[in-house]
Amino acid sequence: MTKKVYYNNRTVKNWIFEIIQQINADNWRPDCIVGITRGGLVPAVMLSHWYNVPLHTVKISLRDFAEDTESNLWLPEMAFGHVNYDLMCSDDGRKNMLIVDDINDSGATFQWLVNDWQSSCLPSDSRWGDVWHNNVKFATLINNEASDFKTVDYTGLSINKVDDPIWCVLPWEEFWR
């Protein structure tokens, strides 16, 4: 049986400040925050307030409530730049976007987003290679180093669930305890 590890609000706050320090050290600033529902919303709101930038959400749920997963097709255009579909080209109006989730566990959520966004907006354009980890970056409170998504840009805590198979419980998941 996998053991549960409970984290408190103070720990989450410390992870948020760690992520902020990493972003600032990277000399990068988001124009907006994109929170992944459900788990990414609390840290996304915190980062949105800190940087005083808009918060957008994307509904990706590959485990719980998977039937509710949806594409927000205007977000890829913000990442890629405005697309003129008549000419099939884009301008350079790219926004710096920080994609936020609570945990990069298997990597499936971040990879779903990358695939969805790229397939919805000039999918064969080689400029997508300049989007990921340049103007669109990924942050997570907890990064599982055994995840298939190896390129999280900012994280509060790194773990390896292969070495230590734990179930991370964040304060908003079982707040009634």
N, C-alpha and C positions, 0 to 999 in steps of 0.2 A: 504494500500500500504506500502510495506517495504521501509524504508528510506535508502538512500545510504550514506555511510560514506567514505570519501576520505582520504587516507593516502599519505603522501609525502615521498620523497626519504630519507630525514633525519630521519624520523620515522622508515623506513625500516632498515636503517643503524644501528639505536639504537637497534632494535630488533635482528639484526645479532650479535651485540656485547653482548646482553643479552644471546643469545644462546651459544656463545663462552664461556662466563663466566660459564654457567651451565655445558657445556662439560668439561671445565677445572676443575671445582669443583668436578665433577664426577670422575676425574683422569682417563679419557678415551680419546683416540685419534683415529680418523678414519684413515684407510689406504686408503680409497677412499670415494668419495661422489657420491650418486646416486640421480640425479635430476629428478623429475617427470614432464614431459611436460604437459602443457605449463607453468603454474604458478610457478612451483618449480624451473625452470631453473635459474632465476636471483639470488635467494638466494643461490642456489646450487653452482653457479659460484663464488659468493662472498666467501662462505665457503671453496671451493676448493682452491682459491687463498690464503686465510688466513692460511690454514693448509698445503699448498703446496703439495697437493695430487691429484691424477687423478680424473677427473669427468667423470662419466658414466651417460647415460640417460635411462629412461624407459618410453615408450609411453603408458600412461594410461589416457584415456579420457572417463569418464562415462557420461558426460553431453554434451559437445561440441565435435563434430567429433568422436563420439563413435566408428564408424566403423574403426578408425585408431588404436585402442588399440591393443597392441601386447606384447607377452612374449619375454623377453631376457633370454633365458634359461641358458646362461653361468653365469649370475649373481647369481642365486640360488646356483650354485656350489661354487662360491667364498664365499658365506655366510656360506654354510654348510661344506665346505671342498671339496677337489677334490674327485670325485666319480669314482670308478672303476666299471663300469656297468657289467663287466664279473663276478666279485666277489660280486657285490651288496653291497659294503662297501665304506667307505670314510676315508681319512686320516684326520689329525687334522690341515690342512692347511687353516683354516678359516681366513677370512679377517674381520677386523673391518670396517663395512660399515654404513654410515649415509645416511638414506633415507630422502630426503628433498622435501617438498611441500609448497605452499604458505599458504594454509588454510586446516585445518582438519575440514571440515564443517559437513558432515553427517557421515564421517568415511568410506564411501564406497570405496574410492580410496586406502587407506592404507589396508583395509581388502581384497580388490581384490588382491593386491600385495602379502600379506601373503598367501592367498589361492593359488594363481598362483605359487608362488615359491615353496611352500611346496608340491603341487601336482605334480610338474615337477621333483622333485629330492628326491627319496626315501621317498615317502609320508607317509608311516606308521612308519618311524623310530622315536623313542621317543626322539632322540637327537635334533629334531627341537625345542623342548621346551627350550633347552639351547642356541638356536640361537637368538630368539627374545628378545630384550632388554638387551642382553649381548654383542654379537659381532655385531649384527645388531640393530641399534637404529633409532628412528624416530624423526625428527625435523620439525617444522612448524612455520611460522611467526605468524600465528593466530590460536589458538586452541579453537574451539567451545566446551565448557564443556558439551553441550547437545548431542554431537556426540556419535554414537554407538561405535566408536573406542576410548576407554578410556585410552589407554596407550601410549600417545605421551611422548617421553622422554624429549624433549627440546622444549621450545616455547618462542616466543617473547612477545605475548599478549594473555591472556585468556579472552574469552567473553562467554556469554551464550545467544544464539539466541532464547531460549524459553522465557527468561525474557525480552530481548531486540532484537526483530527481525530486524536486520540490514543487508544490503548488503555491504560487504567490497570491496572497489575499491582500488586496488594497483596502484602505479604510472605508471607502464608499460601497464596497461589495458586500460586506457583512457589518454595516454600521450599528446594527441592533445588538451585537454581541457585547 
